[in-house]
């Protein structure tokens, strides 16, 4: 393994970037949210930045910051997020993951379900408040080393009532001005959006928002849950025959296939559309232990997970542990391509390796922009239930990239060789990179008079501007 010194980490990162560029031109994205409150979970459920594998995602999103009615950003957990007053410096550690994998992009998410909708509505409707939010956001991203912003307003035009609000139009203006504020610095702008047509058409003028977003993360989950009168699965890939009996037509919209087709037909380009998948299931308590088929009655939320501790929700890690310890009956729903399980009067519809493999294949078939995960801490990140950490995330990568990771490399990769042939750093040389004067593919790292020699993979040259290997057509050789 490489030394943990910063110089070697950067060198290692350059190699990873070079290999990633050479090995693939696959444009799929794997966008991973971390719910930062999971660091407070008990026992094996405790999940911190140190548990993130930076090679399994193309984008990592730090969730969440809040928004004030004035337009200012709000740090929700200053002790965890920041270093001030002996804080834990979680944000610094999160962005330091890019030292290991410099192809990784990190974003900060503002909003989320618990932040509500009203404050966003107030800010979006006021030019001065929008300007304050944009200014605050740019400064925060610059100060902490993020690559961009994920706007998670749930949802424009919904969940609040304000006189004369026009969220659907104001959302467009908000995104336009955000993009104008972020673009000069090369910062990314993404958004988490509602999914099903009957909801999305209230919130979004899809053709109007597309130009301002780099990725559109469609939250195609929570399609069914204990709020429904009968049993339903969290995120079915396809609809069922029973859906057609709904006179309102809403049930026919509550599946991944219908959601994706709506967004595409409404004007979202496939390459920007990222399919959100859940790493958790929705639990129910059956009205009768014998009635456990889809569409059966229930009396409300089911059990909580021992880590997440929210009634009606089980993370995959919590469920797989339960299934090792208890006698659950596992079933596969053929029409909808998703699993469910039950034990006595407890019932859960969830995702597993098979269902997520099918969703990833769907993404490839429809040439979508990739997959978004909510959220990392609910995978079996410790490998408690099998021989591999992050089995769900690994399966998604296998399908999208033909590899266990987007770059084909892991944290354990160590294939850089060093030599001093051809060039020697002056004894008084400052630490940094030097490109070979005769061979654009060769470069050196000088450190205290010591020369470390490297070569970009075939077809790539060292770019002094980015200090990484790049396509020769982009390198001034």
C-alpha positions, 0 to 999 in steps of 0.5 A: 500500500502507498504511504498515507502522505499527501504527495503519494495520495495525490500520485495515486489519485492521478493514476486512478484518473488516468486509468478511469479515462483510458478504461471506459467512456461509459457515461453512466453515473452512480450518485450516492447520498449519505444521510449524515445522521447515520453516524449516531446509529447504534452498534453495527448500524453506525455509519461515518465517512470512514465507512464510505468506499470512494470508488463505488460512486461517481458522485457523493452527496452530503445530506443535508443542509437547511435553508432559512426564510431569509435565503441563508444556508443553515448548517443543521448539525454544526458539531458534526459538520464543521471543525469550529469549537472542537467539532468533528469536521465531517465535511472536511473528511467527506471531501478528503475522499477525493484525495483517494479518488480524484475522479469522484465528485462531491456535492452538498444537498440542501433540503430533504423531506424534513426541511419541508417546502414553505421556506423554499417557496419564500426564497424562490419567490423573492429576488433578494432572497434568491441572490442571498442563497446563491451567494451563500451557496457559492461561498460554502462550496468554495470554503469546504471543497465541494464540486456542486449543489444538489437542490432537494426541494420537496416539493414545489407547489406542494406541502404548504399553502402560501398566498399568491405562490407560483412555485412552478414558475419560481422554481425555473427562475431559481434554477436559472439564477443558481446555474448562472451563479455556479457556472463561472466556478465550474460547479455542478447543479443537480436536483432531487425531484418527485417522480410520478406524473400526477405529482411531478406535473404540479411541481415541474415544467420539465422542458424549462428546468432541463437546461439548468440541471446537470443531472436530474435525480428522480426519486422513484421510490416511496411509491407504495407504503403504509399510507396506502389502504393495501399492501404495495411494494416500495419501488416496483419496476413495472406495474401490475394488472391490479393497477388497471382497476384504479379509475383515477389512473394514479396506480398505473403511474406508480412504477419505475417504468411509467415514471421514466417514460413520463419524464422522457416524454415530457422532455427530459433528455435520457442522459440527464435522467438518473433513476433513484433507487431505495436501499430500504424497504417499507414495512406493514402490519398485516390485518391477518397473518394469512393474507400476505399477498400484494393488495391484501389489507393491513393496519398500518406501519410495520416494525422499525429497524434496530439501527434506523429506528423508524417504524415502517422502514427497514434498511437492507442491512437491517432486513438481511440481518433479520432474515439470518436470525428469524424465519422470514418467507421470501417471495418474488413478485413476477409482474413487478420484478421486486421481492417481498417477505413476511413473518407472521403479521409483519410484511416488507417490500424491498430491494435485493441484488436481483431487483437492483440488477434488473433496474440497472439493466433498465437504465442501460436499455433506456440509455439513462444517465445512471442510478441514484441511491438513497442511501449508502448507510442502508446497504450491507456496508459491513458485509455482515450478511455475506462475503462482500461489503456493499453488495447492492452497490457492487451489483449496480456497478457490475451491470452499469460498468461491467466492473465492481467499481466505475473506474475498475479500481478499488481502494486496495489497488496499488499498481503504480511503479516508480523509477528515476530514469530519464529525469532527476528533480533538482535538489532544491525543487519545490514539491510538484509535477513536471511533464517530460520535455520529450514524451507527453505521456511521462511525468514526474513528481518532485518531493524533497529532491526525490524523483518519482516517475510515472507514465499515463496509459496508452492514448493519454498525456499528462495535462499540466493544467489539471495535473492529471492524465487526459486525452491527447486531443485535450493536451497541448503537447 
